[in-house]
Amino acid sequence: MGKTFKRPEALTDAHTHYCPGCTHGIIHRLVAEVIDELGIRKNTVGIAPVGCAVMAYNYFSCDFQEAAHGRAPAMATGIKRVRPDLTVFTYQGDGDLASIGMGEIIHAANRGEKFTTIFVNNAIYGMTGGQMAPTTMPGQRTTTSPLGRDTEKTGMPIRMAELLSTLVTPGYITRQAVLRPKQINRTKKAIKKAFTYQLENRCFSLVEVISTCPTNWGMTPLNAIKWAEETLLPYYKLGDFKTPEES
């Protein structure tokens, strides 16, 4: 009997370092499945900066580069401009992209660079110790906000999809989630659309993915999903915010 479900060729056999209940593995698989389905594995370069996905090069079987914290868009810009025939994507967390890398991602999107960004938003710094991120929710406790995020001092969480969608430059900006099977299917469709726009040399694309971080949230995996649904999704609305056809 043949297998109906197997490991994508774009993923290696390596065991990941991610915590139990972390949804990075789901997102990795979705990206890998899309790369396989589009037949671009041998022509793809991924870029991961500092963060939980810092060792993504161990898990993808396509070419991979590691960038300094927040600088993945700059590296992607250089690679794509020198080799426009390549499919280039960055894989970034919210602490990386929305904090130290804020200037990089805004200007890359505003220039209309023809690469794809997979933006994992779990509302906290993961690998570095659970500090407050630009996306941390009001009242959310972290190692640097033990009493909860005080918005009077730190401002409100930044909605990156909405922010980038205000740029005049054409682009594909969407926010999806991987908390439930239906959402996972929609996220894969969004990732495939983003890569397709790049293959067509259409525009910059960013797929924001609402994810979980049970370890740094101090929750079980099931409670983390529930918290994300009740707290993150009402604030971080899912859906397409910009398409090149509407830009």
C-alpha positions in Angstrom: 0.0 0.0 0.0 1.4 3.4 -1.0 1.8 6.3 1.4 -0.7 9.2 1.1 1.2 11.4 3.5 4.9 11.7 3.5 7.7 14.2 4.4 8.1 16.9 1.7 11.4 16.7 -0.2 12.1 20.3 0.8 12.4 19.1 4.4 15.4 17.1 5.7 15.1 14.2 8.2 16.5 16.2 11.0 14.6 16.4 14.3 13.8 20.0 15.1 14.7 21.9 18.3 11.3 23.4 18.7 9.4 23.0 22.0 6.3 20.7 22.3 3.3 22.5 21.0 5.2 25.0 19.0 3.7 25.6 15.6 7.0 26.5 13.8 7.0 22.9 12.6 3.6 23.2 10.9 4.7 26.4 9.1 8.0 24.8 8.0 6.0 21.9 6.5 3.6 24.3 4.7 6.5 26.2 3.1 8.2 22.9 2.1 5.0 21.5 0.6 4.6 24.7 -1.5 8.2 24.6 -2.6 7.7 20.9 -3.7 4.4 21.6 -5.5 5.9 24.5 -7.4 8.9 22.5 -8.3 11.4 25.2 -7.2 13.4 23.4 -4.5 16.7 23.5 -6.5 16.2 27.1 -7.3 15.2 28.4 -3.9 17.1 30.3 -1.2 15.7 30.7 2.3 17.0 33.2 4.9 16.6 33.0 8.6 18.0 35.5 11.1 18.4 35.2 14.9 15.4 33.7 16.7 13.7 30.4 17.1 14.1 29.6 13.4 17.8 30.4 13.5 18.7 26.8 12.6 16.1 26.5 9.8 19.0 25.6 7.5 19.1 22.2 9.2 15.4 21.5 8.4 15.1 22.7 4.8 16.8 20.9 2.0 17.0 24.0 -0.3 19.9 26.5 0.0 19.7 28.6 3.1 21.5 31.6 4.5 21.6 33.0 8.1 21.4 36.8 8.5 22.1 39.1 11.5 19.2 39.9 13.8 16.5 41.6 11.8 18.6 41.9 8.6 17.0 39.0 6.6 15.2 41.5 4.2 18.5 43.2 3.4 20.2 39.9 2.6 17.2 38.8 0.6 17.3 42.0 -1.4 20.9 41.5 -2.3 20.5 37.9 -3.3 17.3 38.6 -5.4 18.8 41.5 -7.2 22.0 39.7 -8.1 20.2 36.5 -9.0 16.6 37.4 -10.0 16.2 33.9 -11.3 16.2 32.5 -7.8 13.1 32.2 -5.5 14.1 33.9 -2.3 12.2 33.9 1.0 12.8 35.1 4.6 11.5 33.3 7.6 11.2 35.7 10.6 9.6 36.0 14.0 7.8 39.0 15.4 10.7 40.1 17.7 13.1 39.9 14.8 10.9 41.5 12.1 8.8 44.0 14.0 11.6 45.2 16.4 15.2 45.4 15.3 14.2 44.6 11.7 11.3 47.1 11.4 13.2 49.5 9.2 14.4 46.6 7.0 11.0 45.1 6.3 9.2 48.5 5.7 11.8 49.7 3.2 12.0 46.3 1.4 8.2 46.3 1.0 8.2 50.0 0.0 10.8 49.3 -2.7 8.8 46.4 -4.0 11.5 43.9 -3.6 10.5 40.6 -5.3 11.0 38.2 -2.5 8.6 36.5 0.0 8.5 36.9 3.7 7.0 34.3 6.1 6.3 36.3 9.3 5.6 34.2 12.4 3.7 36.2 15.1 3.5 34.5 18.5 3.4 37.8 20.4 6.7 37.2 22.3 10.4 36.8 21.9 10.9 33.1 21.9 14.5 31.9 21.7 16.1 34.8 23.6 14.0 34.2 26.8 10.4 35.3 26.5 10.8 39.0 26.5 8.1 41.5 25.5 7.9 41.9 21.7 6.3 44.7 19.7 3.4 42.4 19.1 2.9 41.4 22.8 -0.7 42.0 23.9 -1.8 44.6 26.5 -1.5 43.0 30.0 0.4 40.0 28.7 3.1 38.9 31.1 6.6 38.3 29.8 10.1 38.2 31.4 10.5 41.9 30.8 6.9 42.8 31.6 6.2 40.6 34.7 3.2 42.7 35.6 1.8 42.7 32.1 2.4 45.0 29.1 1.6 48.6 30.1 0.4 50.3 27.0 0.7 53.7 28.5 4.5 53.2 28.7 5.1 50.9 25.7 2.3 51.6 23.3 -0.1 49.2 21.7 0.9 46.0 19.9 2.0 46.7 16.3 -0.1 45.2 13.5 2.5 44.6 10.8 0.1 43.4 8.1 -2.1 46.6 8.5 1.0 48.8 8.6 2.6 47.4 5.5 -0.7 47.4 3.6 -0.7 51.2 3.8 2.3 51.5 1.5 1.5 52.7 -2.1 3.9 50.1 -3.7 2.0 47.0 -4.9 2.3 44.0 -2.7 0.6 40.9 -1.3 0.0 41.3 2.4 -2.0 38.7 4.3 -2.5 37.4 7.9 -3.3 33.8 8.5 -3.1 31.3 11.4 -2.1 27.7 12.2 -4.3 27.1 15.2 -6.9 24.8 13.5 -6.9 22.6 10.4 -9.1 24.9 8.4 -6.7 27.8 9.2 -3.7 25.6 8.3 -5.2 24.9 4.8 -5.8 28.7 4.3 -2.3 29.5 5.4 -0.8 27.0 2.8 -2.9 28.6 0.1 -1.6 32.1 1.1 2.0 30.9 1.1 1.5 29.3 -2.3 0.0 32.6 -3.7 2.9 34.6 -2.2 5.5 32.3 -3.9 3.5 32.4 -7.2 3.5 36.2 -7.2 7.3 36.1 -6.9 7.6 33.6 -9.7 5.6 35.9 -11.8 7.8 38.8 -10.8 4.8 40.6 -9.6 5.5 42.1 -6.1 6.8 41.8 -2.6 4.8 39.4 -0.4 4.4 38.9 3.3 2.4 36.1 4.9 1.9 36.8 8.6 1.1 33.7 10.6 -0.5 33.7 14.0 1.4 31.1 16.0 1.8 29.8 19.6 4.6 29.7 22.1 3.4 27.5 24.9 6.8 27.5 26.7 7.2 31.3 27.0 3.5 31.8 27.5 3.6 29.4 30.4 0.8 27.3 29.1 0.1 23.8 27.8 -0.2 23.5 24.1 -4.0 23.2 24.2 -4.3 26.2 26.5 -2.0 28.1 24.2 -4.3 27.5 21.2 -7.3 28.6 23.3 -5.5 31.8 24.5 -4.4 32.6 21.0 -8.0 32.2 19.7 -9.5 34.3 22.5 -6.8 37.0 22.8 -4.7 37.3 19.6 -7.3 36.7 16.8 -9.7 39.4 17.9 -6.9 41.9 17.7 -4.9 40.4 14.8 -7.7 39.9 12.2 -7.2 37.2 9.6 -7.4 37.7 5.9 -5.8 39.5 2.9 -5.0 43.2 3.5 -3.5 43.9 0.1 -3.1 42.2 -3.3 -1.2 43.5 -6.3 -4.4 43.6 -8.3 -5.9 46.1 -5.7 -2.7 48.1 -5.1 
